Amino acid sequence: MAGVDANVREHIESDPFCETLGIELVALEPGHSQTELTITESLLNFHGTPHGGAIYSLADAAFAAASNSHGQTAVALETNISYLEAVETGETLTATATETHDGGRTAEYEIEVTDESDSRIATFRGRVYRLR
């Protein structure tokens, strides 16, 4: 299997929103990616737990990286997330995206968000449309 083109990886890594939140791309292969985010106090909600938007953004970043890893622009058609557990401040979360269906113009991805002990804390699914 061929790897991801260096220009594609550089383009994905240049995401300003991910940089603002502190989301890092740690692995990228065609149809697969991993992103990480350390939960800081600035990412907490008024309950003192990680804001759902931060966890969603981590999963969405992995989704975007995996779906665009083929070098063809892919845009989201739909996404959903299920939150399973809360985590503590200081914990690093990992989102692992896997391509589960490639229909040519559309594709589907499943993203698992896990904590440092590899327990699943959220499940995200998304579908993309690939532009020509």
N, C-alpha and C positions, 0 to 999 in steps of 0.2 A: 504494500500500500504506500503510495506517495504521501509525503508530508505536506504540511501547509506552506504555501508560498510565503516567503519572508515579508513581502509587501502587504499581503493580506494580514499577517500577524501584526505588523506594525500599525496598520490601519485600525484593527480591533483594539489594540493596546492604547490607542490615542484618545479613547473615549473620555471627554471632560467630565461627564456626570459621574462615571466610576471613580475618576481621580478625586472628585469632590467628596464622595462618600468613603473613599479608602478601599474600594474593591480592586483586588489584584487578579490578573489572569495568571494562573500558575501552570496550566497545561492546555495544549491545543493540538488536536489532530483532526483530520477530516471527519466531521459528524460528531465530534466529542470535545468537551472542554471542562476545565475546572476553574472556579473562581473562589477567592477567599475574602473574608471580611472579619476584622476584629471588632467586637461590639464595644463601643465607647459610650460614655455618658451622653454624648450628643446624639446618640442614636436611640435613646430610650423614649418611651411614651410617658404619659402622666401617671401610669401605674408603676413606673420604674422597671418595666420590662422592655425588651427590644421592640421598637416600633415595627408593625407588620410591613410597612413600606420599605424599611431597610432590608428585611429578609426577602421581600418580593424583589427588590432591586438587585440583590445578590443573585437570586435565581434567574432573573431576567437577563442579567449580564452574561451568565453562563449559556443561557438559551441563545442570545444574540451571537455570542462567539461561535458556538457549535454550528448554528444554522448558516453563518456567513463564512465558515471555515473552508468551504469548497471554492471560494473565490467568486461566487455569484451573489449579487445583492439579494438578501432575503428579508422580507418585512413581515411582521407579526400579523396573523389573521385573527387569532384568539389565544387567550391564555387563561389559566386558572391555577389557584394555589390552595392547598389545605395546610393549615397550621396545626401541628401536632403537639409540640412542647415549647415551653419558654426556656430561655437560657440566661446565664448570668453575665453581667458586665465583665469585660476582659476576655471572654471566651472567643475563640476564632472559629467561625463557621465556614464550611466548605460546600459549594454547590457543584454537583457533578452532572453535566448534561450529556445525554446519549440520544442519538438519532434512532428512533424506533420505527419509522416508516419513511421511505423515500418514494414519493409518487411522481417524481419529475418536477413539475411546476409547484407542487406542494410537498411539505415534509412535516413530520411530527417528532417532537422531542419530549423526553421525560427528564426532569431535573430533580435530584434528591439533594436536600439540604441537610447536612449532618453537623453535629457538634464535635468537639475534640475527642470524645470517646466513641465516635462513629455511630452514635444514635441518631436516627432520623428525626429531625424536628419540623420538617415541612416537605411536601411533595408538590411540584409544579409541573404542569403540562402545557405545551404550546404547539401551535401549528403556524407554519410560515408559507408565504407565497414567494416564489423566486422570480425576480424581474429578469427580463432578457437584456 
